[in-house]
Amino acid sequence: MNRPGSCRDHFASRRATWLSPNNVRRQWRQARADTGLEWVTPHTFRKTVATLIDKEDDTKTAAAQLGHASEQVTDKYYIAKPVLAPDVSDILEQLGADRGPDDHTQGPTSPKRAA
């Protein structure tokens, strides 16, 4: 059994006794409410840590930090993927191209579709 003050100790009181799980949950809820971060969970922290380590080092290191045996689990569930669409603005600008009054097509003809 671990004692408060050991290297594996995470939730000890100032008196070197264990905090009750209910008190830890209450303090955690209050801290999130006070800062407007009610959406933050322990899983949020794990995902943030994995994403940062992957960005600064690699997925293998992130998986090891989280204690995962498989990099695939870390990559699939923990590392945030960028939400960026490819830049297709030049294609979309064709939608605003001038058309004659008799042009009733649905949109620009794609060279790929013309084949």
Phi and psi in degrees as a GROMACS rama.xvg file:
@    title "Ramachandran Plot"
@    xaxis  label "Phi"
@    yaxis  label "Psi"
@TYPE xy
-77.6787  146.471  ASN-2
-110.128  148.382  ARG-3
-52.5093  136.996  PRO-4
100.693  -11.3441  GLY-5
-76.8874  166.894  SER-6
-66.9466  -18.0209  CYS-7
-95.0723  6.35407  ARG-8
-79.2391  125.442  ASP-9
-119.907  -30.1484  HIS-10
-129.182  65.019  PHE-11
-101.895  150.24  ALA-12
-82.3877  175.929  SER-13
-66.2529  -20.7847  ARG-14
-91.7281  10.184  ARG-15
64.3416  35.8697  ALA-16
-118.16  163.116  THR-17
-73.6158  140.276  TRP-18
-79.1883  143.596  LEU-19
-72.6539  146.691  SER-20
-55.1662  -35.823  PRO-21
-63.8065  -40.1111  ASN-22
-67.2379  -39.0884  ASN-23
-62.9932  -45.9154  VAL-24
-61.3448  -42.855  ARG-25
-62.499  -46.3036  ARG-26
-64.1422  -38.2625  GLN-27
-64.2024  -46.1055  TRP-28
-60.4749  -44.1675  ARG-29
-65.3102  -42.8133  GLN-30
-61.8299  -41.4188  ALA-31
-67.5105  -41.7151  ARG-32
-64.2585  -40.9456  ALA-33
-65.5444  -25.2362  ASP-34
-108.079  1.01585  THR-35
73.2169  22.1209  GLY-36
-113.316  44.4148  LEU-37
-60.1909  -25.4688  GLU-38
-74.804  -14.3576  TRP-39
-76.691  132.887  VAL-40
-129.501  168.276  THR-41
-57.1001  -34.4938  PRO-42
-64.9049  -34.7682  HIS-43
-59.5222  -43.3633  THR-44
-62.148  -44.0883  PHE-45
-61.3813  -42.0914  ARG-46
-66.1737  -39.8337  LYS-47
-64.4476  -44.3046  THR-48
-61.2805  -47.0976  VAL-49
-61.3305  -43.702  ALA-50
-64.3457  -44.3361  THR-51
-63.9892  -46.2114  LEU-52
-63.8647  -41.27  ILE-53
-60.912  -41.4939  ASP-54
-66.7156  -42.5822  LYS-55
-86.5936  -22.371  GLU-56
-133.095  -95.4816  ASP-57
-163.629  172.473  ASP-58
-66.3392  -35.7244  THR-59
-60.1745  -43.4151  LYS-60
-67.0798  -40.0374  THR-61
-62.6298  -43.2605  ALA-62
-61.9688  -42.0755  ALA-63
-64.1998  -40.8838  ALA-64
-62.2604  -38.7726  GLN-65
-83.4724  -6.61756  LEU-66
80.6565  23.1266  GLY-67
-87.9235  138.81  HIS-68
-78.4213  -21.4228  ALA-69
-122.443  130.333  SER-70
-66.5365  -27.5449  GLU-71
-63.3195  -39.6957  GLN-72
-63.6214  -45.4839  VAL-73
-61.0122  -46.9528  THR-74
-65.1819  -43.0489  ASP-75
-73.0431  -41.7854  LYS-76
-108.472  -16.4014  TYR-77
-117.586  -31.7063  TYR-78
-88.6512  121.421  ILE-79
-68.962  134.925  ALA-80
-96.5694  141.499  LYS-81
-63.78  141.506  PRO-82
-103.58  72.5476  VAL-83
-123.433  129.706  LEU-84
-90.2137  153.365  ALA-85
-64.5725  151.541  PRO-86
-78.1852  103.549  ASP-87
-116.434  26.8034  VAL-88
-61.0112  -35.4437  SER-89
-63.7814  -34.4954  ASP-90
-72.2599  -44.393  ILE-91
-68.0321  -26.224  LEU-92
-65.4993  -20.6926  GLU-93
-63.7751  -24.3496  GLN-94
-63.6326  -28.6711  LEU-95
-95.7576  3.9684  GLY-96
-64.3334  147.009  ALA-97
-63.2305  136.83  ASP-98
-130.474  150.86  ARG-99
-73.4143  164.814  GLY-100
-64.5031  -24.2656  PRO-101
-93.222  3.43025  ASP-102
-86.3372  103.929  ASP-103
-109.991  23.2667  HIS-104
-70.9896  158.784  THR-105
-75.1886  -19.6783  GLN-106
169.752  -174.195  GLY-107
-66.6073  148.372  PRO-108
-82.3364  126.76  THR-109
-84.5799  135.005  SER-110
-59.213  -29.312  PRO-111
-70.6009  -33.0274  LYS-112
-81.4719  -23.8049  ARG-113
-69.3624  -16.022  ALA-114
